[in-house]
Amino acid sequence: MNHDPIHAFASGNRYLTGNFAPVEAETTAFELKVTGHIPEALNGRFLRVGPNPVTAPDAMHYHWFGGTGMAHGLRLRDGKAEWFRSRFVKDAAASAALGLAPLPGPAPEHRAGAVNTNFTRVGGRLYVLVEAGNLPVELDDELESVARADFGGTLEAGFTGHPKFDPVTGELHALTYEPGEPVRYVSVGRDGRASTRARIELPHLPLIHDVAFTASSIVILDLPVTFQPQHALAPFPWLWDDRRDARIGLLPRDGDVSRLQWFAAPRCFAFHFVNAYDEGDRTIVDLIRHSRMFVHDRHGPGDGAGVLVRWTLERASGRLSETVLDERGSEFPRINGRFEGRAYRYAYTARWGEQCTFGPASKHDMRRGTSEAHDYGPGRVTLEPVFVRRPEAVEEDDGWIMSYVYDASRNLSDVVILDAQDFGGDPVATIQLPVRVPFGFHGGWAADTPLPGETADAA
């Protein structure tokens, strides 16, 4: 086991300091210390991924979104923590730096860059994902990189960092974007093959990180963060665009672009939807709204905290109205995946303050308009909280919240498991890890045997 951390590569770039800083090496650990009792129903791997440069980057030009990915995973089985592993996602540059042969797979010349944003499992295989052009990377059961993948040649271009699983149809919905290509609505079936259902030509190229869907529509954000390489100071060319207004679109699920309906939206930016659903002739869209993004901070998403809001789209009139549900800074929303695309009650977020500061987790009752916090303790902050349904669950919130939690006093991380119905109470279990898990992006629970109506990974 080798887990020497790099506390900071250089000053002047917050995304290379503290728990944003990369860890130096891959880790394999057994005999993990557990406080409490791990639920015996949790059989699978709890996954996380985020940027982790293999070699020291140029701090002046480093952007948090561009670092080589590192996959982290905790293996649970029959009430025991069997192992923790972290592995670099072997993009072309990382393989060269580590003295490894390039990964096999298609299109190595222009789609073999960093893959660092999320996981999904389709066709029985686990993939790490990224948006804006680079191809997914397949991982084996122990998180080793296997190959780049274009889903059996069915991807026309790159993929997305944030697909959504439809528990009714069993497909993954995705919106893809990259320079030189139209925005695409792509569906991936259980067989792991992709189909492009729509090509959407826009007058510019917006950053579209996430997708939402309802029984009738795919929800598309067209917001004023656009591709502007001529103005970029770091190798991340999506910046705030004062020339652009904001809008949100409803695309019929059959991909008929002629019936795409646009709604004028508040001028803002959003990385993440919470959920969306149809309610009569209205569509309800819940999301995390940032007032601006990539204006002052050219190295990451540090231009202010996000606010949990509801946009109500009146399809007959074409009007949009907004309700603020929680003014406290929030990000990385998750729900019970069985309720994707339909009416739901509960959402879970990580507290996200000014200049990318993490904090407690929150449980939001979307019906009552209330929120409850779980404070992990002094100096302890959560990454994305993930809901995992209890096998025999009847209630929407009957399950567990799993988080990677950073402890600044120890400069190490834990995995903490909460009872979602006793959200503010003591953890069910805390598994101590021998390393930090740096602040990153997304992850999920990869069950050994997915429950009915669920994918193997919550994306």
Buried (B, 14 or more C-beta within 10 A) or exposed (E): EEBEBBEBBEEEBBBBBBBBBBBBBBBBBEEBEBEEEBBEBBBBBBBBBBBBBBEEBEBEBBBBBBBBBBBBBBBBBEBEBEBBBBBBBBBBBBBEBEEEEEBEBBBEEEBBBBBBBBBBBBBEBBBBBBBBBBBBBBBEEEBBBBBBBBBEEBBBBBBBBBBBBBBEBBBBBBBBBBEEBBBBBBBBBEEBBBBBBBEBEBEEBBBBBBBBBBEBBBBBBBBBBBBBEEEBEBEBBBBBBEEBEBBBBBBBBEBEBEEBBBBEBBEBBBBBBBBBBBEEEBBBBBBBBBBBBBBEBBBBBBBBBBBBBBBBBBBEEEEBEBEEBBEBBBBBBBBBBBBBBBEBBBBBBBBBBEEBBBBBBBBBBBEEEEBEBBEBEEEBBBBBBBBBBBBEBEEBBBBBBBBBBBBEEEBBBBBBBBBBBEBEEEBBBBBBBBBBBBBBBBBBBBBEEBBEEBBBBBB
